[in-house]
Amino acid sequence: MPTADMTRRKGPIEALSPSERRALYLADLVNHSPRLKSAAQWLNVNLSARWMRFVSEARMHLAGIEQLAALRPDRGVLFASNHRSFFDMYMLATYVHLNTQLIERLYFPVRSEFFYERPLGVAVNVAMSFLSMYPPVFRAPEKKAVTRHGLDFLAAELRRPGTVVGMHPEGTRGKGPDPYELLPPEPGFGRVVLEAHPIVIPAFVHGLGNELWREWTSKILRTGTPIFIVFGQPIDLSELAGCDPHRLRYQAEVGRRVMDAISVLGEQERSLRAALAAAG
């Protein structure tokens, strides 16, 4: 039977292909069921996070993680980071899992093109995150209602303590030669922040590639560049608390402030990386 959530959005999902509907149905089933979401969280902590630590810990350098361990949020937490690799947010969540008690429910909104439109992408979503790569963000105009519904769900979840969401304000990966050059923020990011008022924590991630097998074999071969994750202090967005989340100007202002904070962390990461190279 369809979930109550999918029944409410029967109209919007008619724009999706049959394969997209099946993928979304499966993800809805897990992410809207407290029992299944709890099981997914257990698997993320005890399987995914431990495996990712195994393949990355020899290269990993963390900065600012201790302040997260002391955090006792009264609402959801949103991690906002740069987007250079497919695995940036996945690796960030791994070390948040391993070093804090923040996460009871984890969500990563992702572009739909791979994770919801291709069978391999659905399989990767199941195997790597147990369908925590949710909700999907669809590019096609006729599918935007599904995207809006997903963002509304995300905002509602972020009002609850124990919810952690990982988002890339840029929306897509930076593919230029300079890893410290950031792209403009997407308005959907600002909308979620303005609707939910979560604790927003910026982060900068650098050192991961886009080929999963290389990341795995680097553990055995002792190759690969150092990985740095630099966490910042929560961003004060209280001035924007009463702003209309549907107004583009306010969405853009949230995005600008968050990207400025990420850029500062990028410069910190550059200095840490240079110091490591000089010492080594």
C-alpha positions in Angstrom: 0.0 0.0 0.0 1.2 3.5 -0.6 2.3 5.5 2.4 0.1 8.3 3.7 2.8 10.7 2.5 2.7 9.5 -1.0 -1.1 9.5 -1.0 -1.1 13.2 -0.1 1.2 14.0 -3.1 -0.5 11.7 -5.6 -0.8 14.6 -8.1 2.9 15.6 -8.0 4.3 12.1 -8.3 2.4 11.5 -11.5 5.2 13.6 -13.2 7.7 11.0 -12.2 8.7 8.0 -14.3 7.8 4.5 -13.0 11.4 3.9 -11.8 11.5 7.2 -10.0 8.2 6.4 -8.3 9.5 3.1 -7.1 12.7 4.6 -5.7 10.8 7.4 -4.0 8.3 5.0 -2.6 11.1 2.9 -1.0 12.8 6.0 0.4 9.5 7.4 1.7 8.8 4.1 3.4 12.1 4.1 5.3 12.3 7.8 6.1 8.7 8.3 7.3 8.6 5.2 9.5 10.1 5.7 13.0 11.0 2.0 13.3 12.6 1.7 9.9 14.4 5.1 10.3 15.8 3.9 13.6 17.0 0.7 12.0 18.7 2.7 9.2 20.4 4.8 11.8 21.7 1.8 13.6 23.1 0.4 10.4 24.7 3.8 9.5 26.5 3.9 12.8 27.5 0.3 13.1 28.3 -0.5 9.5 28.8 2.5 7.3 30.5 4.8 9.7 32.9 2.1 10.9 33.8 1.1 7.4 34.4 4.7 6.3 36.6 5.2 9.3 38.6 2.1 8.5 39.4 3.3 5.0 40.0 7.0 5.9 41.4 7.3 9.4 45.1 7.2 8.3 44.5 10.2 6.1 42.0 12.1 8.3 42.6 15.4 10.1 39.7 16.9 12.1 39.5 20.5 13.4 36.7 21.8 15.6 35.1 18.4 16.2 35.4 18.9 20.0 33.0 21.8 20.1 30.4 19.5 18.4 30.8 16.8 21.1 29.8 19.4 23.7 26.8 20.7 21.8 23.3 20.0 23.3 20.9 21.3 20.7 17.2 22.1 21.4 16.3 21.6 17.7 17.8 20.0 14.6 21.3 20.6 13.3 22.1 21.4 9.7 25.7 20.9 8.5 26.5 23.1 5.5 29.7 22.3 3.6 31.5 22.9 0.4 30.9 20.3 -2.3 34.0 19.0 -4.1 33.6 15.3 -4.0 30.7 12.9 -4.1 31.7 11.7 -0.7 32.2 15.0 1.2 29.0 14.9 3.3 29.1 11.2 3.7 32.6 11.4 5.2 31.6 14.4 7.4 28.6 12.5 8.8 30.9 9.5 9.5 33.0 11.5 11.9 30.1 13.3 13.4 28.6 9.8 14.1 31.9 8.6 15.7 32.6 11.7 17.8 29.2 13.0 19.0 25.8 12.0 20.1 24.0 14.5 17.8 22.4 12.1 15.3 19.2 10.3 15.9 17.9 10.8 12.4 20.1 11.6 9.4 19.1 13.0 6.0 21.1 14.1 2.9 19.0 15.7 0.2 20.5 14.7 -3.1 20.1 15.4 -6.8 17.7 12.8 -8.2 19.6 12.1 -11.5 21.7 9.3 -10.1 20.3 8.2 -6.8 16.6 8.1 -7.8 16.6 7.8 -11.6 19.1 4.9 -12.1 19.0 1.4 -10.6 22.7 1.6 -9.7 22.1 4.9 -7.8 19.3 3.4 -5.8 21.5 0.5 -4.9 24.3 2.9 -3.8 21.8 4.8 -1.7 20.7 1.6 0.0 24.2 0.2 0.5 26.0 3.3 1.6 23.4 5.3 3.6 20.4 2.9 4.0 18.3 5.5 2.1 19.4 8.4 4.2 20.2 10.2 0.9 16.7 11.8 1.1 14.7 13.7 -0.1 15.5 13.8 -3.8 15.9 17.1 -5.6 14.5 17.0 -9.1 15.7 19.4 -11.8 12.8 19.1 -14.3 10.2 21.9 -13.8 7.3 19.5 -13.9 8.8 17.6 -11.0 9.4 20.7 -8.8 6.3 20.0 -6.7 7.9 16.7 -5.5 11.1 18.6 -4.6 9.1 21.3 -2.7 7.3 18.5 -0.7 10.6 17.0 0.2 12.0 20.3 1.4 8.9 20.9 3.5 9.4 17.5 5.1 13.1 18.3 5.8 12.2 21.6 7.4 9.6 19.9 9.7 12.2 17.3 10.7 14.7 20.0 11.5 12.5 21.4 14.2 13.0 18.3 16.2 16.0 17.7 18.4 18.0 14.7 17.2 17.6 15.5 13.5 20.8 16.1 11.6 20.7 17.2 7.9 23.7 17.5 5.7 23.4 20.0 2.8 25.7 21.5 0.2 24.5 25.1 -0.3 26.2 25.2 -3.7 23.8 22.4 -4.9 26.4 20.9 -7.2 30.0 20.0 -7.1 32.7 22.5 -7.8 34.7 21.1 -10.8 37.2 23.9 -11.3 40.9 23.6 -10.7 40.8 25.6 -7.4 39.3 23.6 -4.6 38.9 26.8 -2.5 36.7 28.5 -5.1 33.1 28.1 -4.1 29.9 28.3 -6.2 26.9 30.5 -5.5 24.3 29.0 -3.1 21.1 27.6 -4.3 17.9 29.3 -3.0 16.4 26.0 -1.8 19.0 25.9 1.0 18.0 29.3 2.3 14.4 28.3 2.2 14.9 25.2 4.4 16.9 27.3 6.9 14.4 30.1 7.1 11.5 27.6 7.5 13.1 25.4 10.1 15.5 27.7 12.1 18.0 24.9 12.7 21.4 25.2 14.3 23.6 25.8 11.2 27.1 24.6 11.4 29.5 25.3 8.5 32.3 22.9 7.5 35.0 22.7 4.9 36.0 19.3 3.5 39.0 18.7 1.2 41.1 15.7 0.1 38.5 13.2 -1.1 38.3 12.1 -4.7 35.4 11.0 -6.8 36.4 7.4 -7.4 35.3 5.2 -4.6 37.6 2.4 -5.4 40.6 4.7 -5.1 39.5 5.9 -1.7 39.2 2.3 -0.6 42.5 1.0 -2.0 44.4 4.0 -0.6 44.1 2.3 2.8 46.0 -0.7 1.6 48.5 1.1 -0.7 49.0 4.0 1.8 48.4 6.5 -1.0 46.0 9.4 -1.3 46.2 13.0 -0.1 45.4 14.0 3.5 41.7 14.6 4.2 40.7 17.6 6.2 37.3 18.4 7.8 37.2 21.7 9.5 34.1 22.5 11.5 33.0 26.0 12.4 30.9 27.6 15.1 27.1 27.7 14.7 26.2 30.7 12.5 24.1 33.4 14.0 21.1 33.9 11.7 18.8 35.4 14.3 18.4 38.6 12.4 16.6 36.7 9.6 14.4 34.7 12.0 11.2 36.5 11.0 11.9 36.7 7.2 9.6 35.1 4.7 11.2 31.8 3.7 9.7 32.1 0.2 11.3 35.4 -0.6 14.3 35.0 -2.9 16.2 37.9 -1.3 16.1 36.3 2.1 17.0 32.9 0.8 20.0 34.5 -1.0 21.1 36.4 2.2 21.1 33.1 4.2 23.1 31.4 1.5 25.6 34.3 1.3 26.2 34.3 5.1 26.7 30.6 5.2 29.0 30.5 2.2 31.1 33.3 3.7 31.5 31.1 6.8 32.5 28.1 4.7 35.0 30.3 2.8 36.7 31.3 6.1 37.0 27.6 7.0 38.5 26.9 3.6 41.3 29.4 4.4 41.8 27.7 7.8 42.0 24.3 6.0 44.6 25.7 3.5 46.8 26.8 6.4 46.4 23.5 8.2 47.3 21.6 5.0 50.3 23.8 4.4 51.5 23.3 8.0 51.2 19.5 7.7 53.1 19.5 4.4 55.9 21.7 6.0 56.1 19.3 8.9 56.2 16.2 6.9 
